[in-house]
């Protein structure tokens, strides 16, 4: 069942009410008994957009206006994020990918592509494993391709933090307050996310998702990310893949993808965007959108 969601006095609702993105509507759908919040806008072939670790659908806000005239965009809040409901179990990339697959089936969407950013790119890779034969492409924005030798300490850290936090509610609340602060958002944007730090962009796009996500979701998804090897997916996936990086990305460095792209030049493409960091969809939305349009137009014209 799909219905219009009742607008509330929240930041993402105000985006719609204030007409920042013309024509966008917020909906809710019931997917396997869980209420799911999603934005829908545009016309033409459908693309599913998957947000990152500390965001919700609004994280794609700057991209929407550049894609909506050519594609119908479906942008859900993942489970445990935004105004979507919670999953009764442990969160993981695989569980979120199954949710996206079920979301597509529930709404009877026939997407040409699923596109995810950062953590969402890993969810998208798992969606590709589940329903790749129903897609023209998966598009991975700022995908995390660190060599495996760098991950062991991260895995240990997130496992220990999960054990500590999930047993103590007061620590969970304190941790959530910390990661959702302006200080944290501005600091990460300055040191990691952005090529050129922009206070106004952080103020507008840096807090909505953090404030709405649940701490359990953040902790368990972070652990799942630290365990994931995207290189394995890229090596075995036989359909079309587009990788998009900001040239200044200090979290997901483009050079980690070069060897795989060279070995699969017939099905894999890579685009690097100047003057963009890890937050490429916020810093350079038009350039990212142009790369997506060019790529999918070429694929669709070959059918």
C-alpha positions in Angstrom: 0.0 0.0 0.0 1.3 3.5 -0.9 -0.1 6.8 0.3 0.8 10.4 0.7 2.6 11.0 4.0 1.2 13.7 6.3 3.6 16.7 6.3 5.2 17.5 9.6 7.2 20.4 10.9 10.5 18.7 10.1 13.4 19.9 8.0 12.7 17.4 5.1 9.0 18.3 5.1 10.0 22.0 4.9 12.1 21.3 1.8 8.9 20.2 0.0 6.6 22.9 1.5 9.1 25.7 0.6 9.4 24.5 -3.0 13.2 24.2 -2.8 12.8 21.3 -5.3 9.8 21.9 -7.6 7.4 19.0 -8.0 8.7 16.7 -5.3 6.3 14.9 -3.0 6.9 12.8 0.1 5.1 9.5 0.3 4.9 6.5 2.7 4.7 2.9 1.7 4.3 -0.2 3.9 7.1 -2.7 3.0 6.9 -6.0 4.9 5.0 -4.3 7.7 7.3 -1.4 8.1 6.4 2.2 7.1 8.8 3.6 4.7 9.3 7.3 3.9 10.4 8.2 0.4 10.5 11.2 -2.0 9.4 10.9 -5.6 9.9 13.4 -8.4 10.5 13.6 -12.1 9.6 11.9 -15.3 11.0 9.2 -17.5 12.9 6.0 -16.6 13.1 5.3 -12.9 16.3 5.5 -10.7 16.4 4.5 -7.1 18.7 6.7 -5.0 20.3 5.3 -1.8 21.7 7.7 0.8 24.8 7.5 2.9 25.6 6.5 6.5 24.5 9.6 8.3 21.9 11.0 6.0 18.4 10.4 4.7 16.6 11.1 1.3 17.4 14.9 1.7 21.1 14.1 1.2 20.3 13.9 -2.5 18.5 17.2 -2.5 21.0 19.1 -4.8 21.0 16.4 -7.4 17.3 16.2 -7.8 16.8 19.3 -9.8 19.4 18.2 -12.4 17.9 14.7 -12.9 14.2 15.2 -12.5 13.5 16.3 -16.1 15.0 13.1 -17.5 14.3 10.5 -14.9 11.7 9.5 -12.2 13.6 9.5 -8.9 12.6 7.4 -6.0 14.6 8.3 -2.8 13.7 6.3 0.3 14.9 6.7 3.8 16.6 3.4 4.6 15.3 1.5 7.6 16.3 3.1 10.8 16.8 6.5 9.1 14.8 9.6 8.5 11.1 9.0 8.9 11.2 5.3 7.9 10.4 2.7 10.5 12.9 0.5 12.4 14.0 -3.0 11.5 13.4 -5.6 14.2 16.8 -7.2 14.1 20.4 -6.3 13.3 21.1 -3.8 10.6 23.5 -4.6 7.8 24.3 -3.7 4.2 22.6 -7.0 3.1 19.5 -6.3 5.1 19.2 -2.8 3.7 19.7 -4.1 0.2 16.9 -6.6 0.7 14.7 -3.7 1.9 15.5 -1.8 -1.3 14.6 -4.9 -3.4 11.3 -5.3 -1.5 10.6 -1.5 -1.8 11.0 -1.8 -5.6 8.7 -4.8 -5.7 6.1 -3.2 -3.4 5.9 -0.1 -5.6 6.2 -2.2 -8.8 9.0 0.0 -10.0 11.0 -1.0 -13.1 14.3 0.9 -12.4 17.0 1.4 -15.0 19.5 1.9 -12.3 20.1 2.0 -8.5 22.6 4.7 -7.5 24.1 4.9 -4.0 26.6 7.3 -2.3 29.3 6.3 0.1 27.7 3.6 2.4 24.8 3.7 0.0 27.1 2.6 -2.8 27.8 -0.6 -0.8 24.0 -1.2 -0.3 23.7 -0.6 -4.0 26.3 -3.3 -4.8 24.2 -5.7 -2.7 21.1 -4.7 -4.6 23.0 -5.5 -7.7 23.6 -9.0 -6.5 19.9 -9.5 -5.7 18.2 -7.9 -8.8 21.0 -7.1 -11.2 19.3 -8.9 -14.1 16.4 -6.3 -13.7 18.7 -3.3 -14.0 20.6 -1.6 -16.8 23.3 -0.4 -14.3 24.4 0.1 -10.8 26.0 3.5 -10.1 28.4 3.8 -7.2 29.1 7.4 -6.0 32.2 7.8 -3.7 32.4 4.0 -3.3 34.7 2.7 -0.5 37.5 0.6 -2.0 40.2 0.7 0.6 42.6 -2.2 0.4 41.7 -4.9 2.9 44.9 -4.4 5.0 43.5 -1.1 6.2 40.3 -2.5 7.6 41.3 -4.7 10.5 41.6 -1.9 13.1 38.3 -0.5 11.9 36.5 -3.8 12.3 37.9 -4.2 15.8 36.9 -0.6 16.8 33.3 -1.0 15.5 32.8 -4.4 17.1 34.0 -3.2 20.5 31.9 0.0 20.2 28.8 -1.9 19.3 29.3 -4.2 22.3 29.7 -1.3 24.6 27.0 1.0 23.3 24.2 -1.5 22.7 24.3 -2.6 26.3 24.0 0.9 27.8 21.1 3.2 26.8 22.7 6.3 28.4 25.8 5.8 26.3 23.7 5.4 23.2 21.9 8.7 23.8 25.2 10.6 24.6 26.8 9.2 21.4 23.9 10.2 19.3 24.0 13.7 20.6 27.7 13.9 19.8 27.6 12.6 16.2 24.6 14.9 15.4 26.2 18.1 16.6 27.1 21.0 14.4 30.7 20.7 15.6 30.9 17.1 14.4 29.3 17.8 11.0 31.5 20.8 10.3 34.6 19.1 11.4 34.1 16.0 9.2 33.1 18.2 6.3 36.3 20.3 6.7 38.7 17.4 7.1 37.1 14.6 5.1 33.9 15.2 3.1 34.5 18.4 1.2 37.1 19.6 -1.3 36.5 23.2 -0.4 34.8 23.7 2.9 31.4 25.5 2.5 29.7 26.5 5.8 26.4 27.1 4.1 26.2 23.7 2.5 27.1 22.0 5.8 24.4 24.0 7.6 21.8 23.0 5.0 22.7 19.4 4.3 24.8 18.3 7.2 22.2 17.8 10.0 18.9 16.6 8.8 19.9 12.9 8.4 22.1 12.8 11.5 19.3 14.1 13.7 16.8 11.6 12.5 18.9 8.4 12.3 18.9 6.0 15.2 22.1 5.3 17.1 21.7 1.5 16.8 21.4 1.9 13.0 24.6 4.0 12.8 26.6 1.6 14.9 25.6 -1.6 13.2 25.8 -0.1 9.7 29.3 1.2 10.5 30.3 -2.3 11.5 28.8 -3.8 8.4 30.7 -1.3 6.2 34.0 -2.1 7.9 33.5 -5.8 7.1 32.5 -5.3 3.5 34.8 -5.9 0.5 33.5 -4.0 -2.5 36.4 -5.2 -4.7 34.9 -8.7 -4.5 31.6 -7.4 -5.9 33.3 -5.4 -8.7 35.3 -8.4 -9.8 32.3 -10.8 -10.1 29.5 -8.5 -11.3 29.0 -8.9 -15.0 26.6 -6.1 -15.8 27.2 -2.3 -16.2 28.8 -0.4 -13.4 29.6 3.3 -13.2 31.9 4.6 -10.5 31.8 8.4 -9.7 34.4 10.0 -7.5 35.4 13.5 -6.4 39.0 14.0 -7.3 39.7 15.4 -3.8 38.0 12.5 -2.0 40.1 11.7 1.1 37.7 8.9 2.3 37.3 6.9 -0.9 40.3 7.6 -3.1 39.7 7.1 -6.9 43.1 5.5 -7.4 41.9 2.4 -5.5 39.6 1.6 -8.4 41.9 2.0 -11.4 43.2 -1.6 -11.5 39.7 -3.1 -11.4 38.3 -0.7 -14.0 41.2 -1.5 -16.3 40.5 -5.2 -16.1 36.7 -4.7 -16.9 36.7 -1.9 -19.4 33.8 -3.5 -21.3 31.3 -3.2 -18.4 32.8 -0.7 -16.0 33.4 3.1 -16.3 34.8 5.6 -13.9 34.3 9.4 -13.8 36.3 11.8 -11.6 34.8 15.2 -10.8 37.0 18.2 -10.3 36.8 20.3 -7.1 34.8 17.6 -5.3 35.5 15.5 -2.2 33.6 12.6 -0.7 30.4 14.7 -0.6 30.4 15.0 -4.4 26.5 14.9 -4.6 26.4 18.1 -2.5 29.5 19.9 -3.8 29.0 19.2 -7.5 25.5 18.0 -8.2 25.2 19.3 -11.7 28.5 17.6 -12.8 27.5 14.3 -11.1 24.0 14.5 -12.8 25.5 15.2 -16.2 27.8 12.1 -15.9 24.8 10.0 -14.9 22.6 11.3 -17.7 25.3 10.8 -20.3 26.0 7.2 -19.1 22.4 6.0 -18.9 21.4 7.7 -22.2 24.2 5.8 -23.9 23.1 2.5 -22.3 19.4 3.0 -23.1 20.1 4.0 -26.7 21.9 0.7 -27.3 18.8 -1.4 -26.3 
